């Protein structure tokens, strides 16, 4: 299992902390997926996180065989340079990285071969699926990950259309020990009403384990600002999120 080495800034932002001080889902390593395009853009986004009171970001580039064939080596290299750029620009925020794995045939093959995968914290592994259909081997793959010592984290379950009208399936996923990570911008309807309603239902049922920005660009930072006064953002504060243990 791979857990990228950590770096801590000696100076923290003087801004007041939000109730979530660690973001665990973003796309800030430039030019390797559909997130930030340049180091300059990444630095500006990091400055925005600092302004919002965040102390740490764990950025999670896509790994998807058909589109983003990122490797640990590529991610390590980008992370080192982004940290260097952040230090150069005096952006005082801790930066780590893992990945957001897409559950495709390549990923399943990696799991079957027990290839070490990128994680954060205590072997948390972030994954996503097709938005339309649950993968056929969904539960088998997740069980294999668990037996290999990983703690699977399902990214933005509220966005999957196959879950919108099947809360029993959501409960089964959660009961199997799969951690659920909602996108904060879902709480303002960023991805539509069905996603917002499911995110709210997950909060009501105390089934949210982590929350993330899923920041790809400035538009998501603007959403983070807007949601601060939303009712369900306030309700989320009463849950025990893993974010603040990282």
DOLODO-25806 format. One record per residue: residue in three letters; residue number from 1; x, y, z of N, C-alpha, C in turn. Coordinates in steps of 0.1 Angstrom, whole numbers, plus 2048, in hexadecimal, padded with zeros to 3 digits. Layout:
residues N
+-------+--------+------+------+------+-------+-------+-------+------+------+------+
! mivex ! dodren ! n_px ! n_py ! n_pz ! ca_px ! ca_py ! ca_pz ! c_px ! c_py ! c_pz !
+-------+--------+------+------+------+-------+-------+-------+------+------+------+
!   ALA !    NUM !    X !    Y !    Z !     X !     Y !     Z !    X !    Y !    Z !
...
+-------+--------+------+------+------+-------+-------+-------+------+------+------+
***
This chain:
residues 246
+-------+--------+------+------+------+-------+-------+-------+------+------+------+
! mivex ! dodren ! n_px ! n_py ! n_pz ! ca_px ! ca_py ! ca_pz ! c_px ! c_py ! c_pz !
+-------+--------+------+------+------+-------+-------+-------+------+------+------+
!   UNK !      1 !  808 !  7F4 !  800 !   800 !   800 !   800 !  809 !  80C !  800 !
!   UNK !      2 !  805 !  816 !  7F8 !   80D !   822 !   7F7 !  806 !  82E !  7FE !
!   UNK !      3 !  80E !  835 !  806 !   809 !   841 !   80D !  813 !  84B !  80B !
!   UNK !      4 !  810 !  856 !  803 !   81B !   85F !   800 !  820 !  866 !  80C !
!   UNK !      5 !  82D !  869 !  80C !   834 !   86F !   818 !  82D !  87D !  81B !
!   UNK !      6 !  82D !  880 !  827 !   826 !   88C !   82B !  830 !  898 !  82E !
!   UNK !      7 !  82A !  8A4 !  82C !   832 !   8B0 !   82E !  829 !  8BA !  835 !
!   UNK !      8 !  82E !  8C0 !  840 !   826 !   8C9 !   848 !  82D !  8D7 !  848 !
!   UNK !      9 !  825 !  8E1 !  845 !   829 !   8EF !   845 !  82B !  8F3 !  854 !
!   UNK !     10 !  835 !  8FB !  856 !   838 !   900 !   863 !  82F !  90C !  867 !
!   UNK !     11 !  82A !  912 !  85D !   821 !   91E !   860 !  813 !  91B !  85B !
!   UNK !     12 !  809 !  91D !  864 !   7FB !   91A !   861 !  7F5 !  928 !  85D !
!   UNK !     13 !  7EA !  926 !  855 !   7E2 !   932 !   852 !  7DC !  938 !  85F !
!   UNK !     14 !  7DB !  945 !  85F !   7D5 !   94C !   86B !  7C6 !  94D !  869 !
!   UNK !     15 !  7C0 !  948 !  85E !   7B2 !   948 !   85D !  7AC !  93E !  867 !
!   UNK !     16 !  79F !  941 !  86A !   798 !   938 !   873 !  795 !  92B !  86C !
!   UNK !     17 !  796 !  920 !  873 !   795 !   913 !   86D !  786 !  910 !  86B !
!   UNK !     18 !  783 !  909 !  85F !   776 !   904 !   85D !  774 !  8F7 !  866 !
!   UNK !     19 !  768 !  8F2 !  867 !   767 !   8E5 !   86F !  76E !  8DA !  868 !
!   UNK !     20 !  770 !  8DB !  85B !   778 !   8D1 !   854 !  785 !  8D8 !  850 !
!   UNK !     21 !  791 !  8D3 !  856 !   79D !   8DA !   853 !  7A6 !  8D2 !  849 !
!   UNK !     22 !  7A2 !  8C6 !  845 !   7A9 !   8BE !   83B !  7A0 !  8BA !  830 !
!   UNK !     23 !  7A3 !  8BE !  824 !   79C !   8BA !   818 !  7A2 !  8AE !  813 !
!   UNK !     24 !  79A !  8A4 !  810 !   79F !   896 !   80C !  79C !  892 !  7FD !
!   UNK !     25 !  796 !  89C !  7F6 !   793 !   898 !   7E8 !  794 !  8A5 !  7DF !
!   UNK !     26 !  79E !  8A5 !  7D7 !   7A0 !   8B0 !   7CE !  7A9 !  8AC !  7C2 !
!   UNK !     27 !  7AA !  8B5 !  7B8 !   7B2 !   8B2 !   7AC !  7BB !  8BE !  7A9 !
!   UNK !     28 !  7C5 !  8BF !  7B2 !   7CE !   8CB !   7B2 !  7DB !  8C9 !  7AB !
!   UNK !     29 !  7DF !  8BC !  7A9 !   7EC !   8BA !   7A2 !  7E9 !  8BD !  793 !
!   UNK !     30 !  7F1 !  8C6 !  78D !   7EE !   8CB !   780 !  7F0 !  8C2 !  774 !
!   UNK !     31 !  7E7 !  8C3 !  76B !   7E9 !   8BD !   75E !  7EA !  8AE !  75E !
!   UNK !     32 !  7E3 !  8A7 !  768 !   7E3 !   899 !   767 !  7D5 !  893 !  768 !
!   UNK !     33 !  7CB !  89C !  769 !   7BD !   897 !   768 !  7B5 !  8A3 !  764 !
!   UNK !     34 !  7A8 !  8A3 !  768 !   79F !   8AE !   764 !  79F !  8B9 !  76E !
!   UNK !     35 !  7A8 !  8BA !  777 !   7A9 !   8C4 !   781 !  7B2 !  8D0 !  77C !
!   UNK !     36 !  7BA !  8D5 !  785 !   7C3 !   8E0 !   782 !  7CB !  8DD !  776 !
!   UNK !     37 !  7CD !  8E8 !  76E !   7D5 !   8E7 !   762 !  7E4 !  8EB !  763 !
!   UNK !     38 !  7E7 !  8F4 !  76C !   7F4 !   8F9 !   76E !  7F8 !  8FA !  77D !
!   UNK !     39 !  805 !  8FB !  780 !   809 !   8FD !   78D !  804 !  90A !  793 !
!   UNK !     40 !  803 !  914 !  78A !   7FF !   921 !   78E !  7F0 !  920 !  793 !
!   UNK !     41 !  7E8 !  919 !  78B !   7DA !   917 !   790 !  7D9 !  90F !  79D !
!   UNK !     42 !  7E2 !  905 !  79E !   7E2 !   8FD !   7AB !  7E5 !  906 !  7B7 !
!   UNK !     43 !  7EF !  90F !  7B5 !   7F3 !   918 !   7C0 !  7E8 !  921 !  7C4 !
!   UNK !     44 !  7E1 !  926 !  7BA !   7D5 !   92F !   7BD !  7CA !  928 !  7C4 !
!   UNK !     45 !  7C8 !  91B !  7C0 !   7BE !   913 !   7C7 !  7C2 !  910 !  7D6 !
!   UNK !     46 !  7CF !  90D !  7D7 !   7D4 !   90B !   7E5 !  7D2 !  917 !  7EE !
!   UNK !     47 !  7D5 !  923 !  7E8 !   7D3 !   930 !   7EF !  7C4 !  931 !  7F4 !
!   UNK !     48 !  7BB !  92D !  7EB !   7AD !   92E !   7EE !  7A9 !  924 !  7FA !
!   UNK !     49 !  7AF !  918 !  7FA !   7AD !   90F !   805 !  7B2 !  915 !  812 !
!   UNK !     50 !  7BE !  91C !  812 !   7C3 !   922 !   81E !  7BA !  92D !  822 !
!   UNK !     51 !  7B5 !  935 !  819 !   7AB !   940 !   81C !  79F !  93B !  823 !
!   UNK !     52 !  79B !  92F !  81F !   78F !   929 !   825 !  791 !  922 !  832 !
!   UNK !     53 !  79E !  922 !  836 !   7A2 !   91D !   843 !  7A7 !  90E !  843 !
!   UNK !     54 !  7A8 !  908 !  838 !   7AD !   8FB !   837 !  7BC !  8FA !  83B !
!   UNK !     55 !  7C0 !  8F0 !  842 !   7CE !   8EE !   846 !  7D5 !  8E4 !  83D !
!   UNK !     56 !  7CD !  8DB !  837 !   7D3 !   8D0 !   82F !  7CA !  8CC !  824 !
!   UNK !     57 !  7D1 !  8C8 !  818 !   7C9 !   8C2 !   80D !  7D0 !  8B5 !  80A !
!   UNK !     58 !  7C7 !  8AB !  808 !   7CC !   89E !   802 !  7C6 !  89E !  7F4 !
!   UNK !     59 !  7CE !  8A0 !  7EA !   7C9 !   8A1 !   7DC !  7C9 !  893 !  7D6 !
!   UNK !     60 !  7BF !  891 !  7CE !   7BD !   883 !   7C9 !  7BA !  882 !  7BA !
!   UNK !     61 !  7C5 !  883 !  7B2 !   7C3 !   882 !   7A4 !  7BC !  875 !  79F !
!   UNK !     62 !  7B5 !  876 !  794 !   7AE !   86B !   78F !  7B8 !  860 !  78A !
!   UNK !     63 !  7B5 !  854 !  78C !   7BC !   849 !   786 !  7B1 !  841 !  77F !
!   UNK !     64 !  7B1 !  842 !  771 !   7A7 !   83C !   769 !  7AD !  837 !  75C !
!   UNK !     65 !  7AD !  82A !  75A !   7B5 !   825 !   74F !  7B2 !  82B !  741 !
!   UNK !     66 !  7A5 !  82E !  73E !   7A2 !   833 !   731 !  7A6 !  842 !  72F !
!   UNK !     67 !  7A8 !  849 !  73A !   7AA !   858 !   739 !  7B6 !  85D !  740 !
!   UNK !     68 !  7B8 !  859 !  74D !   7C3 !   85E !   755 !  7CB !  853 !  75B !
!   UNK !     69 !  7D6 !  84F !  753 !   7DE !   844 !   758 !  7E9 !  849 !  761 !
!   UNK !     70 !  7E5 !  84F !  76C !   7EF !   854 !   775 !  7F5 !  848 !  77D !
!   UNK !     71 !  802 !  84A !  781 !   809 !   840 !   789 !  80E !  846 !  796 !
!   UNK !     72 !  812 !  83E !  7A0 !   817 !   844 !   7AC !  823 !  84D !  7A9 !
!   UNK !     73 !  82B !  849 !  79F !   837 !   851 !   79C !  833 !  85F !  796 !
!   UNK !     74 !  829 !  860 !  78D !   824 !   86C !   788 !  81F !  875 !  793 !
!   UNK !     75 !  817 !  86F !  79C !   811 !   877 !   7A7 !  81B !  87C !  7B1 !
!   UNK !     76 !  825 !  873 !  7B4 !   830 !   877 !   7BD !  837 !  883 !  7B8 !
!   UNK !     77 !  83A !  882 !  7AB !   842 !   88D !   7A4 !  83A !  89A !  7A4 !
!   UNK !     78 !  82E !  89A !  7A1 !   825 !   8A6 !   7A1 !  824 !  8AB !  7AF !
!   UNK !     79 !  822 !  8A2 !  7B9 !   820 !   8A7 !   7C7 !  82D !  8AE !  7CC !
!   UNK !     80 !  838 !  8A8 !  7C9 !   845 !   8AF !   7CD !  846 !  8BD !  7C8 !
!   UNK !     81 !  843 !  8BE !  7BB !   844 !   8CB !   7B4 !  83A !  8D5 !  7BA !
!   UNK !     82 !  82E !  8D0 !  7BC !   823 !   8D9 !   7C1 !  827 !  8DE !  7CF !
!   UNK !     83 !  82D !  8D5 !  7D8 !   831 !   8D9 !   7E5 !  83C !  8E4 !  7E4 !
!   UNK !     84 !  845 !  8E2 !  7DB !   850 !   8EB !   7D9 !  84A !  8F9 !  7D4 !
!   UNK !     85 !  841 !  8F9 !  7CB !   83B !   905 !   7C6 !  833 !  90C !  7D2 !
!   UNK !     86 !  82C !  904 !  7DA !   825 !   90A !   7E5 !  82E !  911 !  7EF !
!   UNK !     87 !  839 !  90A !  7F2 !   843 !   910 !   7FB !  849 !  91D !  7F5 !
!   UNK !     88 !  84C !  91D !  7E8 !   851 !   928 !   7E1 !  847 !  934 !  7E2 !
!   UNK !     89 !  83A !  931 !  7E1 !   830 !   93C !   7E1 !  82B !  93E !  7EF !
!   UNK !     90 !  831 !  938 !  7F9 !   82D !   93A !   807 !  81F !  936 !  80A !
!   UNK !     91 !  81A !  92C !  804 !   80C !   927 !   806 !  80D !  91C !  811 !
!   UNK !     92 !  808 !  920 !  81D !   80B !   918 !   829 !  7FF !  90E !  82B !
!   UNK !     93 !  800 !  903 !  824 !   7F6 !   8F9 !   826 !  7FD !  8EB !  823 !
!   UNK !     94 !  7F9 !  8E1 !  82B !   7FF !   8D4 !   829 !  7F9 !  8CD !  81D !
!   UNK !     95 !  802 !  8C7 !  815 !   7FD !   8C1 !   808 !  801 !  8B2 !  808 !
!   UNK !     96 !  7F8 !  8AA !  807 !   7FA !   89B !   804 !  7F3 !  897 !  7F8 !
!   UNK !     97 !  7F5 !  88B !  7F4 !   7ED !   886 !   7E8 !  7EB !  877 !  7E9 !
!   UNK !     98 !  7E0 !  873 !  7E3 !   7DD !   864 !   7E1 !  7D8 !  863 !  7D3 !
!   UNK !     99 !  7CC !  85E !  7D1 !   7C6 !   85C !   7C4 !  7B7 !  85A !  7C5 !
!   UNK !    100 !  7B0 !  85C !  7BB !   7A2 !   859 !   7BA !  7A1 !  84E !  7AF !
!   UNK !    101 !  7A0 !  841 !  7B3 !   79F !   836 !   7AA !  792 !  834 !  7A4 !
!   UNK !    102 !  791 !  832 !  797 !   785 !   82F !   790 !  784 !  820 !  78F !
!   UNK !    103 !  778 !  81A !  794 !   777 !   80C !   794 !  774 !  806 !  786 !
!   UNK !    104 !  77F !  804 !  77E !   77E !   7FF !   771 !  785 !  7F1 !  771 !
!   UNK !    105 !  786 !  7EB !  765 !   78D !   7DE !   764 !  79C !  7DF !  768 !
!   UNK !    106 !  7A2 !  7EA !  765 !   7B0 !   7EC !   769 !  7B2 !  7EC !  778 !
!   UNK !    107 !  7A9 !  7F3 !  77F !   7AA !   7F4 !   78D !  7A7 !  7E6 !  793 !
!   UNK !    108 !  79D !  7DF !  78E !   79A !   7D2 !   794 !  7A6 !  7C9 !  792 !
!   UNK !    109 !  7AC !  7CA !  786 !   7B8 !   7C2 !   784 !  7C3 !  7C5 !  78E !
!   UNK !    110 !  7C5 !  7D2 !  791 !   7CF !   7D6 !   79B !  7CC !  7D0 !  7A9 !
!   UNK !    111 !  7BF !  7D0 !  7AC !   7BB !   7CB !   7B9 !  7BD !  7BC !  7BA !
!   UNK !    112 !  7BA !  7B5 !  7AF !   7BC !   7A6 !   7AE !  7CA !  7A3 !  7AF !
!   UNK !    113 !  7D3 !  7AB !  7AA !   7E1 !   7A8 !   7AA !  7E8 !  7AD !  7B7 !
!   UNK !    114 !  7E0 !  7B4 !  7BF !   7E5 !   7BA !   7CC !  7F0 !  7C4 !  7CA !
!   UNK !    115 !  7EF !  7CC !  7BF !   7F8 !   7D6 !   7BD !  7F6 !  7E1 !  7C7 !
!   UNK !    116 !  801 !  7E7 !  7CE !   7FF !   7F1 !   7D7 !  7F8 !  7FE !  7D1 !
!   UNK !    117 !  7EE !  803 !  7D9 !   7E6 !   80E !   7D4 !  7E8 !  81A !  7DD !
!   UNK !    118 !  7E6 !  826 !  7D7 !   7E8 !   832 !   7DE !  7DC !  835 !  7E9 !
!   UNK !    119 !  7E0 !  838 !  7F5 !   7D7 !   83A !   7FF !  7DA !  847 !  807 !
!   UNK !    120 !  7D1 !  84B !  810 !   7D4 !   856 !   819 !  7D0 !  852 !  827 !
!   UNK !    121 !  7D6 !  858 !  831 !   7D2 !   855 !   83F !  7D6 !  847 !  842 !
!   UNK !    122 !  7CC !  840 !  849 !   7CE !   832 !   84D !  7C9 !  829 !  842 !
!   UNK !    123 !  7CF !  829 !  837 !   7CC !   820 !   82B !  7BE !  823 !  825 !
!   UNK !    124 !  7BA !  82F !  826 !   7AD !   833 !   81F !  7B0 !  834 !  810 !
!   UNK !    125 !  7A7 !  82D !  808 !   7A9 !   82C !   7FA !  79C !  832 !  7F3 !
!   UNK !    126 !  79E !  83D !  7EC !   793 !   844 !   7E6 !  790 !  83E !  7D8 !
!   UNK !    127 !  783 !  83B !  7D6 !   77F !   835 !   7C9 !  772 !  83B !  7C4 !
!   UNK !    128 !  770 !  83A !  7B7 !   763 !   83E !   7B1 !  75F !  834 !  7A7 !
!   UNK !    129 !  752 !  834 !  7A3 !   74D !   82B !   799 !  747 !  833 !  78E !
!   UNK !    130 !  741 !  82B !  784 !   739 !   831 !   77A !  72D !  839 !  781 !
!   UNK !    131 !  729 !  844 !  77B !   71E !   84B !   781 !  711 !  845 !  77E !
!   UNK !    132 !  710 !  83C !  774 !   704 !   836 !   770 !  701 !  829 !  775 !
!   UNK !    133 !  70C !  820 !  776 !   70A !   812 !   77A !  714 !  80D !  784 !
!   UNK !    134 !  70F !  805 !  78D !   718 !   7FF !   797 !  720 !  7F4 !  790 !
!   UNK !    135 !  72D !  7F4 !  792 !   735 !   7E9 !   78C !  731 !  7DC !  790 !
!   UNK !    136 !  732 !  7D2 !  787 !   72D !   7C4 !   78A !  735 !  7BE !  796 !
!   UNK !    137 !  741 !  7C1 !  797 !   74A !   7BB !   7A1 !  74B !  7C4 !  7AE !
!   UNK !    138 !  742 !  7CE !  7AF !   744 !   7D8 !   7B9 !  747 !  7D3 !  7C7 !
!   UNK !    139 !  73E !  7CB !  7CC !   740 !   7C6 !   7DA !  74C !  7BC !  7DB !
!   UNK !    140 !  74F !  7B4 !  7D1 !   75A !   7AB !   7D1 !  767 !  7B3 !  7D2 !
!   UNK !    141 !  768 !  7BD !  7CA !   774 !   7C5 !   7C9 !  777 !  7CC !  7D7 !
!   UNK !    142 !  76C !  7D2 !  7DC !   76E !   7D9 !   7E9 !  771 !  7CF !  7F4 !
!   UNK !    143 !  76C !  7C3 !  7F4 !   770 !   7B9 !   7FE !  77E !  7B6 !  7FD !
!   UNK !    144 !  783 !  7B4 !  7F0 !   791 !   7B1 !   7EE !  79A !  7BD !  7F4 !
!   UNK !    145 !  796 !  7C9 !  7F1 !   79E !   7D4 !   7F6 !  79E !  7D4 !  806 !
!   UNK !    146 !  793 !  7D1 !  80C !   793 !   7D0 !   81A !  79B !  7C5 !  820 !
!   UNK !    147 !  79B !  7BA !  819 !   7A4 !   7AE !   81E !  7B3 !  7B2 !  81C !
!   UNK !    148 !  7B6 !  7BB !  813 !   7C4 !   7BF !   811 !  7C8 !  7CA !  81A !
!   UNK !    149 !  7BF !  7CE !  823 !   7C2 !   7D9 !   82D !  7BE !  7E7 !  829 !
!   UNK !    150 !  7B7 !  7E9 !  81E !   7B3 !   7F6 !   81A !  7A6 !  7F9 !  821 !
!   UNK !    151 !  7A3 !  806 !  822 !   796 !   80B !   826 !  790 !  813 !  81B !
!   UNK !    152 !  787 !  80C !  813 !   782 !   813 !   807 !  779 !  81F !  80B !
!   UNK !    153 !  77B !  82A !  803 !   772 !   836 !   805 !  76B !  839 !  7F8 !
!   UNK !    154 !  75E !  838 !  7F8 !   757 !   83B !   7EB !  755 !  84A !  7EA !
!   UNK !    155 !  75B !  84F !  7DF !   75A !   85D !   7DC !  74C !  861 !  7D7 !
!   UNK !    156 !  747 !  86C !  7DC !   73A !   872 !   7D9 !  72F !  868 !  7D5 !
!   UNK !    157 !  72B !  860 !  7DE !   720 !   856 !   7DB !  713 !  85D !  7D7 !
!   UNK !    158 !  711 !  869 !  7DB !   705 !   871 !   7D8 !  704 !  874 !  7C9 !
!   UNK !    159 !  70F !  873 !  7C2 !   70F !   876 !   7B3 !  70B !  86A !  7AA !
!   UNK !    160 !  70B !  85E !  7B0 !   709 !   852 !   7A7 !  6FA !  851 !  7A5 !
!   UNK !    161 !  6F5 !  851 !  799 !   6E7 !   850 !   796 !  6E2 !  842 !  79A !
!   UNK !    162 !  6EA !  838 !  79A !   6E5 !   82B !   79E !  6E2 !  82A !  7AD !
!   UNK !    163 !  6E6 !  834 !  7B5 !   6E3 !   835 !   7C3 !  6D7 !  83E !  7C7 !
!   UNK !    164 !  6D4 !  847 !  7BD !   6CA !   851 !   7C0 !  6BC !  84B !  7C5 !
!   UNK !    165 !  6B8 !  840 !  7C0 !   6AC !   83A !   7C3 !  6AD !  82C !  7CA !
!   UNK !    166 !  6B9 !  82A !  7D0 !   6BC !   81D !   7D6 !  6C3 !  81F !  7E3 !
!   UNK !    167 !  6BD !  824 !  7ED !   6C4 !   827 !   7F9 !  6C7 !  81A !  801 !
!   UNK !    168 !  6C0 !  80F !  7FD !   6C3 !   802 !   803 !  6D1 !  7FE !  7FF !
!   UNK !    169 !  6D5 !  801 !  7F2 !   6E2 !   7FE !   7ED !  6ED !  807 !  7F5 !
!   UNK !    170 !  6E9 !  813 !  7F7 !   6F2 !   81C !   7FE !  6F5 !  816 !  80C !
!   UNK !    171 !  6EA !  812 !  812 !   6EC !   80D !   820 !  6F4 !  800 !  820 !
!   UNK !    172 !  6F2 !  7F8 !  816 !   6FA !   7EB !   815 !  709 !  7EF !  813 !
!   UNK !    173 !  70C !  7F8 !  80A !   71A !   7FD !   808 !  720 !  801 !  815 !
!   UNK !    174 !  719 !  809 !  81D !   71E !   80F !   829 !  71F !  804 !  834 !
!   UNK !    175 !  716 !  7FA !  834 !   716 !   7EF !   83E !  722 !  7E6 !  83B !
!   UNK !    176 !  727 !  7E6 !  82E !   732 !   7DD !   82B !  73F !  7E4 !  82F !
!   UNK !    177 !  73E !  7EF !  836 !   74B !   7F6 !   83B !  751 !  7FF !  831 !
!   UNK !    178 !  74A !  802 !  826 !   74F !   80C !   81C !  74C !  81A !  821 !
!   UNK !    179 !  756 !  822 !  822 !   754 !   830 !   827 !  74F !  838 !  81C !
!   UNK !    180 !  747 !  842 !  820 !   740 !   84B !   816 !  745 !  859 !  817 !
!   UNK !    181 !  749 !  85F !  80C !   74E !   86D !   80B !  745 !  875 !  802 !
!   UNK !    182 !  73F !  87F !  808 !   736 !   887 !   800 !  73E !  894 !  7FB !
!   UNK !    183 !  73A !  899 !  7F0 !   740 !   8A6 !   7EB !  738 !  8B1 !  7F2 !
!   UNK !    184 !  73F !  8BA !  7F8 !   739 !   8C6 !   7FF !  730 !  8CE !  7F6 !
!   UNK !    185 !  734 !  8CF !  7E9 !   72C !   8D8 !   7E0 !  71F !  8D1 !  7DC !
!   UNK !    186 !  71D !  8C4 !  7DF !   710 !   8BE !   7DD !  706 !  8C4 !  7E6 !
!   UNK !    187 !  70A !  8CA !  7F1 !   700 !   8D0 !   7FB !  6FA !  8DC !  7F6 !
!   UNK !    188 !  6FE !  8E2 !  7EA !   6F8 !   8ED !   7E5 !  6F1 !  8EA !  7D7 !
!   UNK !    189 !  6F1 !  8DD !  7D4 !   6EB !   8D9 !   7C7 !  6F4 !  8DA !  7BB !
!   UNK !    190 !  701 !  8DA !  7BE !   70A !   8DC !   7B3 !  709 !  8D2 !  7A8 !
!   UNK !    191 !  706 !  8C5 !  7AC !   704 !   8BA !   7A2 !  6F6 !  8B7 !  79F !
!   UNK !    192 !  6ED !  8C0 !  7A4 !   6DE !   8BD !   7A2 !  6D7 !  8B9 !  7AE !
!   UNK !    193 !  6CA !  8BA !  7AE !   6C2 !   8B7 !   7BA !  6C3 !  8A8 !  7BF !
!   UNK !    194 !  6C3 !  89E !  7B6 !   6C4 !   890 !   7BB !  6D1 !  88E !  7C3 !
!   UNK !    195 !  6DC !  894 !  7BF !   6E9 !   892 !   7C6 !  6E8 !  89A !  7D3 !
!   UNK !    196 !  6E2 !  8A6 !  7D3 !   6E0 !   8AD !   7E0 !  6D8 !  8A6 !  7EA !
!   UNK !    197 !  6CD !  8A0 !  7E5 !   6C4 !   899 !   7EE !  6CA !  88D !  7F4 !
!   UNK !    198 !  6D2 !  885 !  7EC !   6D9 !   87A !   7F2 !  6E4 !  87E !  7FC !
!   UNK !    199 !  6EB !  888 !  7F9 !   6F5 !   88D !   802 !  6EF !  891 !  80F !
!   UNK !    200 !  6E3 !  898 !  80F !   6DC !   89C !   81B !  6D7 !  88F !  822 !
!   UNK !    201 !  6D2 !  885 !  81B !   6CD !   879 !   821 !  6D8 !  872 !  828 !
!   UNK !    202 !  6E4 !  872 !  822 !   6F0 !   86B !   829 !  6F3 !  872 !  836 !
!   UNK !    203 !  6F3 !  880 !  836 !   6F5 !   887 !   842 !  6EB !  884 !  84C !
!   UNK !    204 !  6DE !  884 !  848 !   6D3 !   881 !   852 !  6D5 !  874 !  858 !
!   UNK !    205 !  6DA !  86A !  850 !   6DC !   85C !   855 !  6E9 !  85A !  85B !
!   UNK !    206 !  6F1 !  864 !  85D !   6FF !   864 !   863 !  707 !  859 !  85C !
!   UNK !    207 !  707 !  859 !  84F !   70E !   850 !   847 !  71A !  856 !  840 !
!   UNK !    208 !  71D !  863 !  842 !   728 !   869 !   83C !  735 !  868 !  844 !
!   UNK !    209 !  73F !  862 !  83E !   74C !   860 !   846 !  756 !  86B !  843 !
!   UNK !    210 !  756 !  870 !  836 !   75F !   87A !   832 !  758 !  884 !  829 !
!   UNK !    211 !  75E !  890 !  828 !   758 !   89A !   81F !  764 !  8A0 !  817 !
!   UNK !    212 !  762 !  8A4 !  80B !   76C !   8A9 !   803 !  767 !  8B4 !  7F9 !
!   UNK !    213 !  771 !  8BC !  7F4 !   76D !   8C7 !   7EB !  76C !  8C2 !  7DD !
!   UNK !    214 !  773 !  8B7 !  7D9 !   774 !   8B2 !   7CB !  778 !  8BE !  7C2 !
!   UNK !    215 !  781 !  8C6 !  7C7 !   785 !   8D3 !   7C0 !  78D !  8D0 !  7B4 !
!   UNK !    216 !  787 !  8D4 !  7A8 !   78E !   8D4 !   79C !  792 !  8E1 !  797 !
!   UNK !    217 !  78C !  8EC !  79D !   78F !   8F9 !   798 !  788 !  904 !  7A1 !
!   UNK !    218 !  789 !  910 !  79D !   784 !   91B !   7A5 !  775 !  91A !  7A8 !
!   UNK !    219 !  76E !  914 !  79E !   75F !   913 !   7A0 !  75C !  90B !  7AD !
!   UNK !    220 !  764 !  901 !  7B0 !   761 !   8F9 !   7BC !  765 !  901 !  7C9 !
!   UNK !    221 !  76F !  909 !  7C8 !   772 !   912 !   7D4 !  766 !  91B !  7D6 !
!   UNK !    222 !  761 !  921 !  7CC !   755 !   92A !   7CE !  74A !  923 !  7D4 !
!   UNK !    223 !  748 !  916 !  7D0 !   73D !   90E !   7D6 !  740 !  90C !  7E5 !
!   UNK !    224 !  74D !  909 !  7E9 !   750 !   907 !   7F7 !  74D !  913 !  7FF !
!   UNK !    225 !  74E !  91F !  7FA !   74B !   92B !   801 !  73B !  92C !  803 !
!   UNK !    226 !  734 !  929 !  7F8 !   725 !   92A !   7F9 !  71F !  921 !  803 !
!   UNK !    227 !  724 !  915 !  804 !   71D !   90A !   80C !  71F !  90C !  81B !
!   UNK !    228 !  727 !  916 !  81F !   72A !   917 !   82E !  71E !  91A !  836 !
!   UNK !    229 !  714 !  920 !  830 !   708 !   924 !   838 !  6FC !  91A !  835 !
!   UNK !    230 !  6FF !  910 !  82D !   6F4 !   907 !   829 !  6F0 !  8FE !  836 !
!   UNK !    231 !  6E4 !  8FB !  837 !   6DF !   8F3 !   842 !  6E6 !  8E6 !  844 !
!   UNK !    232 !  6E8 !  8DF !  839 !   6EE !   8D2 !   83A !  6FD !  8D2 !  83C !
!   UNK !    233 !  703 !  8DD !  838 !   711 !   8DF !   83B !  713 !  8E1 !  84B !
!   UNK !    234 !  709 !  8E8 !  851 !   709 !   8E9 !   85F !  706 !  8DC !  866 !
!   UNK !    235 !  6FD !  8D4 !  860 !   6FA !   8C7 !   866 !  706 !  8BD !  865 !
!   UNK !    236 !  70E !  8BF !  85A !   719 !   8B6 !   858 !  723 !  8B8 !  864 !
!   UNK !    237 !  723 !  8C4 !  86A !   72D !   8C6 !   875 !  72A !  8BE !  881 !
!   UNK !    238 !  71E !  8B8 !  882 !   71B !   8AF !   88E !  71F !  8A1 !  88C !
!   UNK !    239 !  725 !  89E !  880 !   729 !   890 !   87D !  738 !  88F !  880 !
!   UNK !    240 !  73D !  883 !  884 !   74B !   881 !   886 !  752 !  87D !  879 !
!   UNK !    241 !  758 !  887 !  873 !   75E !   884 !   866 !  76D !  880 !  868 !
!   UNK !    242 !  772 !  877 !  85F !   77F !   873 !   85F !  789 !  87E !  85B !
!   UNK !    243 !  784 !  887 !  853 !   78D !   892 !   84E !  796 !  898 !  859 !
!   UNK !    244 !  791 !  89A !  865 !   798 !   8A1 !   86F !  7A1 !  898 !  877 !
!   UNK !    245 !  7A2 !  88C !  873 !   7AC !   883 !   879 !  7B8 !  881 !  870 !
!   UNK !    246 !  7B8 !  888 !  864 !   7C2 !   885 !   85A !  7CD !  890 !  85B !
+-------+--------+------+------+------+-------+-------+-------+------+------+------+
***
